[in-house]
Amino acid sequence: MPKKPRFELYQDTASEWRWRLVVSNGNIIADSGEGYASKQGAERGIQSVKISAPNADVVVSD
């Protein structure tokens, strides 16, 4: 049975908090792109993605 997609929270080598979205096949399809000073900041970033993007348009750039 495939795993559910998940957000992973972790500390990088600079001790900053980051998140990544991992899908069922193990691929990372999104990440925080920046480090956060606190775990709570990274958690707020995850919540922002969950809330802000459910109906986002797809725009093709030339």
N, C-alpha and C positions, 0 to 999 in steps of 0.2 A: 504494500500500500504506500503510495507516495506521501511524503511529508507535506504538511500545510505550509504555505508561504509564511515567513516570519521576519520580524525585525530583530536584528542582533545589536546589542549595545556593547561597546568595548572601549578600553583605553588604548590609545596609540603609544608609540615610543616616547612621545613628548608629554605623556600623562594627560592628554586631552581626551575627552569623551567623544565618541563618534557612533553613528549608527549605519547599518546597511540592511537592505531588504533582500532576502534570499528566498528564491522560489523553490518549488518542490524538487526540481532536478539539481539543486545545489548552486545554481548560478546566481550571482549578485546582479540585480537589475537596477538598483539605485543605492546611493549612499549620501551621507550628509554633506560631503564636499568641503566641509570645514570642521575643525575641532571645537568642542565646547569646553568651557572651564569647569562645568559641573555636569554630573549625571542628569540632574533635573533639567538642565538646558537641552541636553540631547533628547531627553524624553519629550520635552515640549516641541522639539523639531519633528519628532515622529508624529505627534498628535496633529501638528500643523499640516503635514503631508496627508494624513488620513482625512482631515476635515476639508482641506482646501482643494483637493484634486479629484474628487469622485466624478465630476462631470466636466472635467477639463477638455477643451477642444484640442484636436490634433491639427497642427499647422505645418505644412510642408514648406521648407525654405529652399530657395533656389541657390 
